[in-house]
Amino acid sequence: MLLIGSFDKFQSTEFVNAGCFSPQTSLPSIDLMKICGTISDHLYNNGIFGHVTLDLVSFPNVENPG
């Protein structure tokens, strides 16, 4: 597994990408590596090889906004 890059997208209206922030700051980097590693291991174990693009959606934590 190789994580090439990550960025945050923001929308102006529903389903319309207004821009991107790079590098991403929505999720800690260690969480991204763990998520990508888990998914890549699952794909490999099921015989899936090649380039994969993964989109993650994150939401604010209402209990801890920080």
C-alpha positions in Angstrom: 0.0 0.0 0.0 1.2 3.4 -0.9 -0.6 6.6 0.1 0.3 9.1 -2.7 -1.7 12.1 -1.5 -4.6 13.4 0.4 -6.7 16.5 0.4 -9.9 18.0 1.8 -12.7 18.9 -0.6 -15.4 21.4 0.2 -18.7 22.0 -1.5 -20.5 25.1 -2.6 -23.8 23.3 -3.1 -24.8 19.7 -2.9 -22.5 17.5 -5.1 -20.6 20.5 -6.5 -16.9 20.6 -5.5 -15.9 24.2 -4.8 -12.2 23.5 -4.1 -9.6 21.6 -2.2 -7.3 22.1 0.7 -3.9 20.2 0.7 -2.7 18.6 2.8 -5.9 17.3 4.4 -6.5 18.1 8.0 -9.9 16.4 8.7 -8.4 13.1 9.8 -5.1 12.5 11.6 -2.5 11.0 9.3 -2.1 7.9 11.4 -5.8 7.1 10.9 -5.5 7.5 7.2 -2.6 5.1 7.0 -4.5 2.5 9.1 -7.7 2.8 7.0 -5.8 2.6 3.7 -3.7 -0.3 5.0 -6.8 -2.3 6.1 -8.6 -1.7 2.8 -5.5 -2.6 0.7 -5.0 -5.8 2.7 -8.6 -6.8 2.1 -8.4 -6.0 -1.6 -5.1 -8.0 -1.9 -6.6 -11.0 -0.1 -9.4 -11.0 -2.5 -7.2 -10.9 -5.6 -7.7 -7.3 -6.5 -4.6 -5.5 -7.8 -4.0 -2.2 -9.4 -4.6 1.5 -8.6 -7.4 2.3 -6.2 -8.9 5.7 -5.4 -10.5 5.9 -2.0 -12.9 8.7 -0.9 -13.5 9.1 2.8 -16.3 11.2 4.2 -15.8 12.8 7.7 -18.3 14.7 9.8 -17.6 17.0 12.8 -17.8 15.5 16.2 -20.6 17.4 17.9 -19.4 16.2 21.4 -15.9 17.4 20.8 -15.6 20.1 18.1 -11.8 20.3 18.5 
